[in-house]
Amino acid sequence: MVRVICFVSLLLWAVHANTLTFQASVEETEWRLSPSIFECEFVQPIPDYGEAVFYHEAGEDLLFHLKTKKNLMGRGEAALHIEPPIWAPSRFAEDLGLVPVNQKSKPVFVDHNRANQMMQALMKGMQPTFTRKARYDENEPIRISVSAANFNSFYKDYLGCVAGLLPVNFRQVAKSKVLFKGGGDYLDAESKKKLDLIILYVKADPKVKSLYIDGHSDSSGRRYNNRRLSESRAIKVTDYMVKKGLDSAMFTTRYHGERYPVASNKTRSGREQNRRVTIRLEKEDEEMDMEF
């Protein structure tokens, strides 16, 4: 058994002997967690290369990317493998397929499923590794490996950060709408649930300074009545959000009747889309489109 393990170790050394490898040693390996309610960034510095970054944004799935000031990998696709550490070469490697490589400061992005597989591998002491030919020499491969050293010591802190994330991010609530049935202005349970998420986000993010509420109707009935109905709908939404704790001074409430349809009023489904109130959030020093 000792001879077999030694042979495998020599084989791995031979495969990597002509490869330029970037990886933190056990002594160099560190994990940095930047926690907030908006995002969790779990970073390992890679000496002479840059950073390996696990990124979990509120309302989204876990992702991974490499960050560097100078990307040495050639454009194309890098092979992603889960490799055994040098002290346990008898473990089996796992192929996770190919990932695109670009020439930007974040040359590699990994999707949710494989990012989670990478985390699971690190928990087991394995090393996610990217391999790609060099930009300057097609015959010299570049390897970038994420060290598993000390990972489990920080993983619980990462999970704590994820548990504290908001259920939504700014992009998901910046432009929203609620729909209304027939000629009414009643807020149903689904609409209130959507508004509650917006309220939760606005309370958590001090950068949000303004909310624009715009009421609309379909073209059924007289224009004057439709204008009044769109006004009533807009006021209902504003009042609901103010009663839930938002400052009334943040709101600009407007109503437009049937003037701005987003679908044909000749069909039932189109009229359903037109009976709406839109809610738009604006942060300080940011401007958004008037209508959507």
MIDOSE-1310 file (N, C-alpha, C; in nm, 2 decimals, decimal comma, always signed):
residues 292
mvrv	+0,08/-0,12/+0,00/+0,00/+0,00/+0,00/+0,09/+0,12/+0,00; +0,20/+0,12/+0,08/+0,29/+0,24/+0,08/+0,34/+0,26/-0,05; +0,38/+0,16/-0,13/+0,44/+0,17/-0,26/+0,34/+0,24/-0,36; +0,21/+0,19/-0,35/+0,10/+0,24/-0,43/+0,09/+0,39/-0,41
icfv	+0,08/+0,43/-0,28/+0,06/+0,57/-0,25/+0,17/+0,66/-0,30; +0,29/+0,61/-0,28/+0,41/+0,68/-0,33/+0,41/+0,69/-0,48; +0,37/+0,59/-0,55/+0,36/+0,59/-0,70/+0,26/+0,70/-0,74; +0,14/+0,71/-0,67/+0,04/+0,81/-0,71/+0,10/+0,95/-0,68
slll	+0,17/+0,96/-0,57/+0,23/+1,10/-0,54/+0,32/+1,14/-0,65; +0,41/+1,04/-0,69/+0,50/+1,07/-0,80/+0,43/+1,11/-0,93; +0,32/+1,04/-0,96/+0,24/+1,06/-1,08/+0,18/+1,20/-1,08; +0,13/+1,24/-0,97/+0,07/+1,38/-0,95/+0,18/+1,48/-0,97
wavh	+0,30/+1,45/-0,91/+0,41/+1,55/-0,93/+0,45/+1,56/-1,07; +0,45/+1,45/-1,14/+0,49/+1,45/-1,28/+0,39/+1,53/-1,37; +0,26/+1,51/-1,34/+0,16/+1,58/-1,41/+0,17/+1,73/-1,39; +0,20/+1,78/-1,27/+0,21/+1,92/-1,24/+0,34/+1,98/-1,25
antl	+0,44/+1,90/-1,28/+0,58/+1,95/-1,28/+0,60/+2,07/-1,38; +0,54/+2,06/-1,49/+0,55/+2,17/-1,59/+0,44/+2,27/-1,59; +0,37/+2,27/-1,48/+0,25/+2,36/-1,47/+0,28/+2,47/-1,37; +0,24/+2,59/-1,40/+0,25/+2,71/-1,31/+0,13/+2,71/-1,22
tfqa	+0,15/+2,68/-1,09/+0,04/+2,66/-1,00/+0,03/+2,78/-0,90; -0,09/+2,83/-0,88/-0,11/+2,93/-0,78/-0,20/+2,87/-0,67; -0,15/+2,87/-0,55/-0,23/+2,81/-0,43/-0,16/+2,85/-0,30; -0,25/+2,88/-0,21/-0,20/+2,91/-0,07/-0,15/+2,79/+0,00
svee	-0,03/+2,79/+0,06/+0,01/+2,68/+0,14/-0,08/+2,67/+0,27; -0,06/+2,56/+0,34/-0,14/+2,54/+0,46/-0,11/+2,66/+0,56; +0,01/+2,70/+0,57/+0,05/+2,81/+0,66/-0,01/+2,94/+0,61; -0,02/+2,96/+0,48/-0,06/+3,09/+0,42/-0,21/+3,10/+0,41
tewr	-0,28/+2,99/+0,42/-0,43/+2,99/+0,39/-0,50/+3,07/+0,50; -0,59/+3,16/+0,45/-0,68/+3,23/+0,54/-0,81/+3,25/+0,47; -0,91/+3,26/+0,55/-1,05/+3,29/+0,50/-1,10/+3,42/+0,56; -1,16/+3,50/+0,47/-1,21/+3,63/+0,52/-1,36/+3,64/+0,48
lsps	-1,44/+3,66/+0,59/-1,58/+3,67/+0,57/-1,62/+3,82/+0,59; -1,69/+3,87/+0,49/-1,75/+4,01/+0,49/-1,90/+4,00/+0,50; -1,95/+4,00/+0,63/-2,10/+3,97/+0,64/-2,18/+4,10/+0,64; -2,30/+4,09/+0,59/-2,40/+4,20/+0,60/-2,54/+4,13/+0,57
ifec	-2,64/+4,21/+0,58/-2,78/+4,16/+0,55/-2,80/+4,16/+0,40; -2,71/+4,22/+0,33/-2,73/+4,23/+0,18/-2,65/+4,13/+0,10; -2,54/+4,08/+0,16/-2,45/+3,99/+0,09/-2,35/+3,92/+0,19; -2,31/+3,80/+0,15/-2,20/+3,74/+0,23/-2,09/+3,70/+0,13
efvq	-1,97/+3,76/+0,15/-1,86/+3,73/+0,07/-1,75/+3,65/+0,15; -1,72/+3,53/+0,10/-1,63/+3,44/+0,17/-1,51/+3,43/+0,08; -1,40/+3,48/+0,12/-1,28/+3,50/+0,03/-1,16/+3,43/+0,09; -1,08/+3,37/-0,01/-0,95/+3,31/+0,02/-0,85/+3,38/-0,07
pipd	-0,75/+3,46/-0,01/-0,65/+3,52/-0,09/-0,56/+3,41/-0,15; -0,52/+3,42/-0,27/-0,43/+3,33/-0,34/-0,30/+3,40/-0,37; -0,19/+3,37/-0,31/-0,07/+3,44/-0,32/-0,03/+3,46/-0,47; +0,02/+3,58/-0,51/+0,07/+3,61/-0,64/-0,04/+3,60/-0,75
ygea	-0,16/+3,57/-0,71/-0,27/+3,56/-0,81/-0,38/+3,66/-0,79; -0,45/+3,65/-0,67/-0,57/+3,73/-0,64/-0,65/+3,67/-0,53; -0,78/+3,64/-0,56/-0,87/+3,59/-0,46/-0,96/+3,48/-0,52; -1,00/+3,39/-0,44/-1,11/+3,29/-0,47/-1,23/+3,34/-0,39
vfyh	-1,34/+3,37/-0,45/-1,45/+3,43/-0,38/-1,58/+3,35/-0,39; -1,64/+3,31/-0,28/-1,77/+3,26/-0,27/-1,86/+3,38/-0,24; -1,97/+3,40/-0,32/-2,05/+3,52/-0,31/-2,20/+3,48/-0,30; -2,26/+3,52/-0,19/-2,40/+3,49/-0,18/-2,48/+3,62/-0,15
eage	-2,55/+3,66/-0,25/-2,63/+3,78/-0,24/-2,77/+3,75/-0,19; -2,83/+3,84/-0,11/-2,96/+3,83/-0,06/-3,06/+3,80/-0,18; -3,15/+3,70/-0,16/-3,24/+3,67/-0,26/-3,19/+3,59/-0,38; -3,06/+3,55/-0,38/-3,00/+3,48/-0,49/-2,93/+3,35/-0,44
dllf	-2,88/+3,27/-0,53/-2,81/+3,15/-0,50/-2,66/+3,18/-0,48; -2,59/+3,09/-0,42/-2,45/+3,10/-0,41/-2,38/+3,09/-0,54; -2,28/+3,18/-0,56/-2,20/+3,18/-0,68/-2,05/+3,18/-0,64; -1,96/+3,16/-0,74/-1,82/+3,17/-0,71/-1,75/+3,24/-0,83
hlkt	-1,64/+3,31/-0,79/-1,56/+3,37/-0,90/-1,42/+3,39/-0,86; -1,33/+3,39/-0,95/-1,19/+3,42/-0,93/-1,17/+3,57/-0,95; -1,08/+3,63/-0,88/-1,05/+3,78/-0,89/-0,90/+3,79/-0,90; -0,86/+3,87/-1,00/-0,71/+3,89/-1,02/-0,68/+4,02/-1,08
kknl	-0,57/+4,08/-1,06/-0,52/+4,20/-1,13/-0,46/+4,17/-1,26; -0,41/+4,04/-1,28/-0,36/+4,00/-1,40/-0,39/+3,86/-1,43; -0,48/+3,83/-1,53/-0,52/+3,70/-1,56/-0,42/+3,63/-1,65; -0,36/+3,52/-1,60/-0,26/+3,45/-1,69/-0,32/+3,34/-1,77
mgrg	-0,45/+3,31/-1,75/-0,51/+3,20/-1,82/-0,56/+3,25/-1,96; -0,55/+3,17/-2,06/-0,59/+3,21/-2,19/-0,74/+3,21/-2,20; -0,80/+3,29/-2,29/-0,94/+3,29/-2,31/-0,99/+3,16/-2,36; -1,11/+3,12/-2,32/-1,17/+2,99/-2,36/-1,24/+2,92/-2,25
eaal	-1,20/+2,80/-2,22/-1,26/+2,72/-2,11/-1,16/+2,66/-2,02; -1,18/+2,67/-1,89/-1,09/+2,60/-1,80/-1,15/+2,48/-1,74; -1,07/+2,38/-1,72/-1,12/+2,25/-1,66/-1,13/+2,27/-1,50; -1,25/+2,23/-1,45/-1,27/+2,24/-1,30/-1,27/+2,11/-1,24
hiep	-1,17/+2,08/-1,16/-1,17/+1,95/-1,09/-1,16/+1,97/-0,94; -1,21/+1,86/-0,87/-1,20/+1,85/-0,73/-1,08/+1,76/-0,70; -0,97/+1,81/-0,65/-0,85/+1,73/-0,64/-0,82/+1,70/-0,49; -0,76/+1,59/-0,47/-0,71/+1,55/-0,33/-0,60/+1,64/-0,29
piwa	-0,59/+1,67/-0,16/-0,47/+1,75/-0,11/-0,34/+1,67/-0,12; -0,23/+1,73/-0,12/-0,10/+1,66/-0,13/-0,08/+1,56/-0,02; -0,14/+1,58/+0,10/-0,12/+1,49/+0,21/-0,21/+1,37/+0,20; -0,31/+1,37/+0,11/-0,40/+1,26/+0,09/-0,42/+1,22/-0,05
psrf	-0,31/+1,19/-0,12/-0,32/+1,17/-0,27/-0,40/+1,05/-0,31; -0,43/+0,96/-0,22/-0,51/+0,84/-0,26/-0,66/+0,86/-0,28; -0,71/+0,98/-0,24/-0,85/+1,01/-0,26/-0,88/+1,03/-0,41; -1,00/+1,01/-0,45/-1,04/+1,02/-0,59/-1,07/+1,16/-0,63
aedl	-1,02/+1,21/-0,74/-1,05/+1,34/-0,80/-1,19/+1,33/-0,87; -1,25/+1,45/-0,88/-1,38/+1,46/-0,95/-1,38/+1,57/-1,05; -1,43/+1,53/-1,17/-1,44/+1,63/-1,28/-1,57/+1,70/-1,27; -1,57/+1,84/-1,26/-1,69/+1,92/-1,26/-1,71/+1,99/-1,39
glvp	-1,64/+1,95/-1,50/-1,67/+2,01/-1,63/-1,58/+2,13/-1,66; -1,63/+2,21/-1,76/-1,56/+2,33/-1,80/-1,63/+2,45/-1,76; -1,55/+2,56/-1,74/-1,61/+2,69/-1,71/-1,54/+2,79/-1,80; -1,62/+2,89/-1,84/-1,57/+3,00/-1,94/-1,46/+3,08/-1,87
vnqk	-1,36/+3,12/-1,95/-1,25/+3,21/-1,90/-1,25/+3,33/-1,99; -1,26/+3,45/-1,93/-1,25/+3,58/-2,00/-1,12/+3,65/-1,96; -1,10/+3,77/-2,02/-0,98/+3,84/-1,99/-1,01/+3,96/-1,90; -1,10/+3,95/-1,81/-1,14/+4,06/-1,72/-1,08/+4,04/-1,58
skpv	-1,11/+4,13/-1,49/-1,05/+4,12/-1,36/-1,11/+4,00/-1,28; -1,23/+3,96/-1,32/-1,30/+3,84/-1,27/-1,30/+3,74/-1,39; -1,20/+3,66/-1,41/-1,19/+3,58/-1,53/-1,27/+3,46/-1,53; -1,31/+3,41/-1,41/-1,39/+3,29/-1,40/-1,51/+3,30/-1,31
fvdh	-1,63/+3,26/-1,36/-1,75/+3,26/-1,28/-1,80/+3,12/-1,28; -1,85/+3,07/-1,16/-1,90/+2,94/-1,15/-2,04/+2,94/-1,10; -2,13/+2,86/-1,17/-2,27/+2,87/-1,14/-2,30/+2,81/-1,00; -2,43/+2,82/-0,96/-2,48/+2,79/-0,83/-2,45/+2,64/-0,79
nran	-2,49/+2,55/-0,88/-2,47/+2,41/-0,85/-2,33/+2,37/-0,82; -2,24/+2,41/-0,91/-2,10/+2,37/-0,90/-2,03/+2,45/-0,78; -2,08/+2,57/-0,76/-2,02/+2,65/-0,64/-2,05/+2,57/-0,51; -2,17/+2,52/-0,50/-2,21/+2,44/-0,39/-2,13/+2,31/-0,38
qmmq	-2,10/+2,25/-0,49/-2,01/+2,13/-0,50/-1,87/+2,16/-0,45; -1,83/+2,28/-0,49/-1,69/+2,32/-0,44/-1,69/+2,34/-0,29; -1,80/+2,40/-0,23/-1,80/+2,41/-0,09/-1,80/+2,28/-0,02; -1,88/+2,19/-0,07/-1,89/+2,05/-0,01/-1,75/+1,98/-0,02
almk	-1,68/+2,00/-0,13/-1,55/+1,94/-0,14/-1,45/+2,00/-0,04; -1,46/+2,13/-0,02/-1,37/+2,20/+0,08/-1,40/+2,14/+0,22; -1,53/+2,12/+0,25/-1,56/+2,06/+0,38/-1,50/+1,93/+0,40; -1,47/+1,85/+0,29/-1,41/+1,72/+0,30/-1,26/+1,72/+0,29
gmqp	-1,20/+1,85/+0,28/-1,06/+1,86/+0,27/-1,01/+1,85/+0,13; -1,10/+1,85/+0,03/-1,05/+1,85/-0,11/-1,03/+1,99/-0,17; -0,97/+2,00/-0,28/-0,93/+2,13/-0,34/-0,99/+2,15/-0,48; -1,08/+2,24/-0,49/-1,13/+2,28/-0,62/-1,01/+2,35/-0,70
tftr	-0,99/+2,30/-0,82/-0,88/+2,35/-0,90/-0,92/+2,38/-1,05; -0,87/+2,49/-1,10/-0,90/+2,53/-1,23/-0,77/+2,52/-1,31; -0,78/+2,46/-1,43/-0,66/+2,44/-1,52/-0,69/+2,49/-1,66; -0,60/+2,57/-1,71/-0,62/+2,63/-1,84/-0,48/+2,67/-1,90
kary	-0,47/+2,66/-2,03/-0,34/+2,69/-2,09/-0,31/+2,84/-2,07; -0,18/+2,88/-2,06/-0,14/+3,01/-2,03/-0,17/+3,10/-2,15; -0,19/+3,23/-2,13/-0,22/+3,33/-2,23/-0,09/+3,34/-2,32; +0,02/+3,34/-2,26/+0,15/+3,36/-2,33/+0,22/+3,24/-2,39
dene	+0,17/+3,12/-2,35/+0,24/+3,00/-2,39/+0,13/+2,88/-2,38; +0,09/+2,84/-2,50/-0,01/+2,73/-2,51/+0,04/+2,60/-2,45; +0,17/+2,58/-2,44/+0,22/+2,46/-2,39/+0,24/+2,46/-2,24; +0,21/+2,57/-2,17/+0,23/+2,58/-2,03/+0,09/+2,60/-1,96
piri	+0,05/+2,49/-1,89/-0,08/+2,51/-1,82/-0,07/+2,60/-1,70; -0,18/+2,66/-1,67/-0,19/+2,74/-1,54/-0,29/+2,67/-1,45; -0,25/+2,65/-1,33/-0,34/+2,59/-1,23/-0,37/+2,69/-1,12; -0,50/+2,70/-1,08/-0,54/+2,79/-0,97/-0,62/+2,70/-0,87
svsa	-0,57/+2,68/-0,75/-0,63/+2,59/-0,66/-0,67/+2,65/-0,53; -0,79/+2,62/-0,48/-0,84/+2,67/-0,36/-0,81/+2,58/-0,25; -0,74/+2,62/-0,15/-0,69/+2,54/-0,04/-0,81/+2,51/+0,06; -0,81/+2,39/+0,11/-0,92/+2,35/+0,21/-0,87/+2,38/+0,35
anfn	-0,75/+2,42/+0,37/-0,70/+2,44/+0,51/-0,79/+2,54/+0,59; -0,82/+2,50/+0,71/-0,90/+2,59/+0,80/-1,04/+2,62/+0,75; -1,09/+2,56/+0,64/-1,22/+2,59/+0,59/-1,33/+2,57/+0,69; -1,33/+2,45/+0,75/-1,44/+2,42/+0,85/-1,44/+2,51/+0,97
sfyk	-1,33/+2,57/+1,00/-1,33/+2,66/+1,12/-1,41/+2,79/+1,09; -1,42/+2,83/+0,96/-1,50/+2,95/+0,93/-1,63/+2,92/+0,86; -1,66/+2,80/+0,83/-1,78/+2,76/+0,76/-1,91/+2,80/+0,84; -1,90/+2,77/+0,97/-2,02/+2,80/+1,05/-2,05/+2,95/+1,05
dylg	-1,94/+3,03/+1,05/-1,96/+3,18/+1,05/-2,03/+3,22/+0,91; -1,99/+3,15/+0,81/-2,05/+3,18/+0,68/-2,20/+3,14/+0,68; -2,23/+3,03/+0,73/-2,37/+2,99/+0,74/-2,45/+3,08/+0,82; -2,39/+3,14/+0,93/-2,46/+3,24/+1,01/-2,49/+3,36/+0,93
cvag	-2,39/+3,40/+0,85/-2,41/+3,52/+0,76/-2,53/+3,49/+0,66; -2,53/+3,38/+0,60/-2,64/+3,34/+0,50/-2,77/+3,34/+0,57; -2,78/+3,29/+0,69/-2,91/+3,29/+0,77/-2,96/+3,43/+0,80; -2,87/+3,53/+0,80/-2,91/+3,66/+0,83/-2,94/+3,75/+0,71
llpv	-2,93/+3,69/+0,59/-2,96/+3,77/+0,47/-3,10/+3,81/+0,46; -3,13/+3,93/+0,40/-3,26/+3,96/+0,36/-3,32/+3,86/+0,26; -3,45/+3,85/+0,25/-3,51/+3,75/+0,15/-3,50/+3,81/+0,01; -3,48/+3,94/-0,01/-3,47/+4,00/-0,14/-3,35/+4,09/-0,15
nfrq	-3,31/+4,12/-0,27/-3,21/+4,23/-0,29/-3,27/+4,35/-0,36; -3,20/+4,45/-0,38/-3,25/+4,58/-0,44/-3,31/+4,56/-0,58; -3,24/+4,48/-0,66/-3,28/+4,46/-0,80/-3,42/+4,39/-0,80; -3,44/+4,31/-0,71/-3,57/+4,23/-0,71/-3,69/+4,31/-0,66
vaks	-3,67/+4,43/-0,59/-3,78/+4,51/-0,55/-3,78/+4,65/-0,61; -3,67/+4,68/-0,68/-3,66/+4,82/-0,73/-3,77/+4,86/-0,82; -3,82/+4,76/-0,90/-3,94/+4,79/-0,99/-4,03/+4,67/-0,97; -4,15/+4,70/-0,91/-4,25/+4,60/-0,88/-4,38/+4,65/-0,92
kvlf	-4,48/+4,56/-0,92/-4,62/+4,60/-0,95/-4,71/+4,51/-0,88; -4,83/+4,56/-0,85/-4,94/+4,47/-0,80/-5,06/+4,49/-0,89; -5,13/+4,39/-0,91/-5,25/+4,39/-1,00/-5,38/+4,39/-0,93; -5,48/+4,43/-1,00/-5,62/+4,44/-0,93/-5,72/+4,38/-1,02
kggg	-5,82/+4,32/-0,95/-5,93/+4,25/-1,02/-6,04/+4,35/-1,06; -6,09/+4,33/-1,18/-6,21/+4,41/-1,23/-6,20/+4,56/-1,21; -6,30/+4,62/-1,15/-6,30/+4,76/-1,13/-6,28/+4,80/-0,99; -6,20/+4,71/-0,91/-6,18/+4,74/-0,77/-6,05/+4,79/-0,74
dyld	-6,03/+4,82/-0,61/-5,90/+4,87/-0,56/-5,85/+4,79/-0,44; -5,90/+4,67/-0,43/-5,88/+4,58/-0,32/-5,74/+4,52/-0,33; -5,66/+4,52/-0,22/-5,53/+4,46/-0,22/-5,55/+4,32/-0,17; -5,52/+4,22/-0,25/-5,54/+4,08/-0,21/-5,41/+4,03/-0,13
aesk	-5,42/+3,91/-0,08/-5,31/+3,85/+0,00/-5,17/+3,85/-0,08; -5,18/+3,81/-0,21/-5,06/+3,81/-0,29/-4,99/+3,95/-0,30; -5,08/+4,05/-0,32/-5,03/+4,19/-0,33/-4,97/+4,23/-0,20; -5,03/+4,20/-0,09/-4,98/+4,25/+0,04/-4,85/+4,18/+0,07
kkld	-4,83/+4,05/+0,03/-4,71/+3,98/+0,05/-4,60/+4,04/-0,03; -4,62/+4,09/-0,15/-4,52/+4,15/-0,23/-4,48/+4,29/-0,17; -4,58/+4,36/-0,13/-4,56/+4,49/-0,06/-4,48/+4,48/+0,07; -4,51/+4,37/+0,14/-4,44/+4,35/+0,27/-4,29/+4,33/+0,24
liil	-4,25/+4,26/+0,13/-4,11/+4,24/+0,10/-4,04/+4,37/+0,07; -4,12/+4,45/-0,01/-4,06/+4,59/-0,04/-4,04/+4,67/+0,09; -4,14/+4,67/+0,17/-4,13/+4,74/+0,30/-4,01/+4,69/+0,38; -4,00/+4,56/+0,39/-3,88/+4,50/+0,47/-3,75/+4,55/+0,41
yvka	-3,74/+4,55/+0,28/-3,61/+4,60/+0,22/-3,59/+4,75/+0,25; -3,69/+4,83/+0,23/-3,67/+4,97/+0,24/-3,63/+5,01/+0,39; -3,69/+4,94/+0,48/-3,65/+4,96/+0,62/-3,51/+4,92/+0,65; -3,46/+4,83/+0,58/-3,32/+4,78/+0,60/-3,21/+4,86/+0,53
dpkv	-3,25/+4,92/+0,42/-3,15/+4,99/+0,34/-3,17/+5,14/+0,35; -3,08/+5,21/+0,42/-3,09/+5,36/+0,44/-3,06/+5,43/+0,31; -3,01/+5,37/+0,21/-2,98/+5,44/+0,09/-3,11/+5,46/+0,00; -3,21/+5,39/+0,03/-3,34/+5,41/-0,04/-3,40/+5,54/+0,01
ksly	-3,42/+5,64/-0,07/-3,47/+5,77/-0,03/-3,61/+5,80/-0,08; -3,65/+5,74/-0,19/-3,78/+5,77/-0,25/-3,85/+5,65/-0,30; -3,99/+5,66/-0,30/-4,07/+5,55/-0,36/-4,17/+5,63/-0,45; -4,18/+5,58/-0,57/-4,28/+5,64/-0,67/-4,39/+5,54/-0,69
idgh	-4,51/+5,58/-0,66/-4,63/+5,49/-0,67/-4,71/+5,55/-0,79; -4,74/+5,46/-0,89/-4,82/+5,51/-1,00/-4,93/+5,41/-1,03; -5,05/+5,47/-1,02/-5,18/+5,39/-1,04/-5,22/+5,39/-1,19; -5,28/+5,28/-1,23/-5,32/+5,26/-1,37/-5,45/+5,19/-1,38
sdss	-5,52/+5,20/-1,49/-5,64/+5,12/-1,51/-5,64/+5,06/-1,65; -5,74/+4,98/-1,68/-5,76/+4,94/-1,82/-5,86/+5,04/-1,88; -5,90/+5,01/-2,00/-5,99/+5,11/-2,07/-6,14/+5,08/-2,06; -6,17/+4,99/-1,97/-6,32/+4,97/-1,95/-6,38/+5,09/-1,88
grry	-6,50/+5,13/-1,93/-6,56/+5,24/-1,86/-6,52/+5,37/-1,91; -6,57/+5,48/-1,85/-6,54/+5,61/-1,89/-6,40/+5,66/-1,84; -6,33/+5,74/-1,91/-6,20/+5,79/-1,88/-6,19/+5,85/-1,74; -6,29/+5,94/-1,71/-6,29/+6,00/-1,58/-6,29/+5,90/-1,47
nnrr	-6,38/+5,80/-1,48/-6,39/+5,70/-1,38/-6,26/+5,62/-1,37; -6,20/+5,59/-1,48/-6,08/+5,52/-1,48/-5,96/+5,59/-1,41; -5,96/+5,72/-1,43/-5,86/+5,81/-1,36/-5,88/+5,81/-1,21; -6,01/+5,82/-1,17/-6,04/+5,81/-1,03/-6,00/+5,68/-0,97
lses	-6,03/+5,57/-1,04/-6,00/+5,44/-1,00/-5,85/+5,42/-0,98; -5,77/+5,46/-1,08/-5,63/+5,45/-1,07/-5,57/+5,53/-0,95; -5,64/+5,64/-0,92/-5,60/+5,72/-0,81/-5,62/+5,64/-0,68; -5,74/+5,58/-0,67/-5,78/+5,51/-0,55/-5,68/+5,39/-0,53
raik	-5,64/+5,32/-0,64/-5,55/+5,21/-0,63/-5,41/+5,26/-0,58; -5,36/+5,37/-0,63/-5,23/+5,42/-0,59/-5,23/+5,46/-0,44; -5,34/+5,53/-0,40/-5,35/+5,57/-0,26/-5,36/+5,45/-0,17; -5,43/+5,34/-0,21/-5,44/+5,22/-0,13/-5,30/+5,16/-0,10
vtdy	-5,22/+5,16/-0,21/-5,08/+5,10/-0,19/-5,00/+5,19/-0,10; -5,00/+5,32/-0,12/-4,92/+5,41/-0,04/-4,97/+5,41/+0,10; -5,10/+5,41/+0,13/-5,15/+5,40/+0,27/-5,10/+5,27/+0,34; -5,11/+5,16/+0,26/-5,07/+5,03/+0,32/-4,92/+5,04/+0,37
mvkk	-4,84/+5,09/+0,28/-4,69/+5,09/+0,31/-4,66/+5,19/+0,43; -4,73/+5,30/+0,43/-4,71/+5,40/+0,54/-4,76/+5,34/+0,67; -4,87/+5,27/+0,67/-4,93/+5,21/+0,79/-4,83/+5,10/+0,84; -4,75/+5,04/+0,75/-4,66/+4,94/+0,79/-4,52/+5,00/+0,84
glds	-4,52/+5,13/+0,84/-4,40/+5,19/+0,91/-4,31/+5,28/+0,82; -4,34/+5,29/+0,69/-4,25/+5,37/+0,60/-4,29/+5,52/+0,62; -4,20/+5,61/+0,60/-4,22/+5,75/+0,62/-4,30/+5,80/+0,50; -4,41/+5,87/+0,52/-4,49/+5,92/+0,41/-4,42/+6,02/+0,33
amft	-4,31/+6,09/+0,38/-4,24/+6,19/+0,31/-4,16/+6,12/+0,19; -4,14/+5,99/+0,20/-4,06/+5,92/+0,10/-4,14/+5,90/-0,03; -4,27/+5,92/-0,02/-4,36/+5,88/-0,13/-4,40/+5,99/-0,23; -4,40/+5,96/-0,35/-4,46/+6,04/-0,46/-4,57/+5,95/-0,52
tryh	-4,70/+5,99/-0,50/-4,81/+5,91/-0,55/-4,88/+5,98/-0,66; -4,89/+5,90/-0,77/-4,95/+5,96/-0,90/-5,05/+5,86/-0,96; -5,13/+5,91/-1,05/-5,23/+5,82/-1,11/-5,25/+5,87/-1,25; -5,28/+5,77/-1,34/-5,28/+5,80/-1,49/-5,40/+5,74/-1,56
gery	-5,49/+5,68/-1,49/-5,60/+5,62/-1,56/-5,56/+5,52/-1,66; -5,61/+5,53/-1,79/-5,58/+5,43/-1,89/-5,47/+5,48/-1,99; -5,40/+5,58/-1,96/-5,31/+5,65/-2,05/-5,19/+5,57/-2,09; -5,14/+5,48/-2,00/-5,02/+5,41/-2,02/-5,04/+5,26/-2,01
pvas	-5,11/+5,20/-2,11/-5,13/+5,05/-2,11/-4,99/+4,98/-2,14; -4,98/+4,86/-2,08/-4,86/+4,78/-2,10/-4,90/+4,66/-2,19; -5,03/+4,64/-2,21/-5,08/+4,53/-2,30/-5,20/+4,58/-2,36; -5,25/+4,50/-2,46/-5,37/+4,54/-2,53/-5,50/+4,53/-2,44
nktr	-5,58/+4,63/-2,45/-5,70/+4,63/-2,37/-5,81/+4,55/-2,44; -5,78/+4,49/-2,56/-5,88/+4,42/-2,64/-5,89/+4,27/-2,59; -5,79/+4,23/-2,50/-5,80/+4,09/-2,45/-5,81/+4,10/-2,30; -5,87/+3,99/-2,25/-5,88/+3,98/-2,10/-5,75/+3,98/-2,03
sgre	-5,65/+3,91/-2,08/-5,52/+3,90/-2,01/-5,45/+4,04/-2,02; -5,47/+4,11/-2,13/-5,42/+4,24/-2,14/-5,47/+4,34/-2,04; -5,61/+4,34/-2,03/-5,67/+4,43/-1,93/-5,62/+4,39/-1,79; -5,60/+4,27/-1,76/-5,55/+4,23/-1,63/-5,42/+4,29/-1,60
qnrr	-5,33/+4,29/-1,70/-5,20/+4,35/-1,68/-5,20/+4,51/-1,67; -5,30/+4,57/-1,73/-5,31/+4,71/-1,72/-5,37/+4,76/-1,59; -5,45/+4,68/-1,52/-5,50/+4,72/-1,39/-5,39/+4,70/-1,29; -5,31/+4,80/-1,27/-5,19/+4,78/-1,19/-5,15/+4,91/-1,11
vtir	-5,07/+4,89/-1,01/-5,00/+5,00/-0,95/-4,85/+4,96/-0,95; -4,77/+5,05/-1,00/-4,62/+5,02/-1,00/-4,56/+5,09/-0,88; -4,45/+5,02/-0,83/-4,38/+5,07/-0,72/-4,23/+5,08/-0,76; -4,17/+5,19/-0,75/-4,03/+5,21/-0,79/-3,95/+5,27/-0,68
leke	-3,84/+5,21/-0,65/-3,75/+5,26/-0,54/-3,64/+5,33/-0,60; -3,60/+5,44/-0,54/-3,49/+5,52/-0,58/-3,39/+5,54/-0,47; -3,26/+5,51/-0,50/-3,16/+5,54/-0,40/-3,10/+5,68/-0,42; -3,03/+5,73/-0,31/-2,97/+5,86/-0,32/-2,87/+5,86/-0,44
deem	-2,87/+5,97/-0,51/-2,78/+5,99/-0,63/-2,81/+5,89/-0,74; -2,93/+5,83/-0,74/-2,96/+5,74/-0,85/-3,09/+5,78/-0,91; -3,11/+5,77/-1,04/-3,23/+5,80/-1,10/-3,28/+5,68/-1,19; -3,41/+5,65/-1,19/-3,46/+5,53/-1,26/-3,56/+5,58/-1,36
dmef	-3,59/+5,49/-1,46/-3,69/+5,53/-1,56/-3,82/+5,56/-1,50; -3,90/+5,65/-1,56/-4,02/+5,69/-1,51/-4,12/+5,58/-1,51; -4,13/+5,50/-1,62/-4,23/+5,40/-1,63/-4,17/+5,26/-1,67; -4,25/+5,16/-1,63/-4,21/+5,02/-1,67/-4,33/+4,94/-1,68
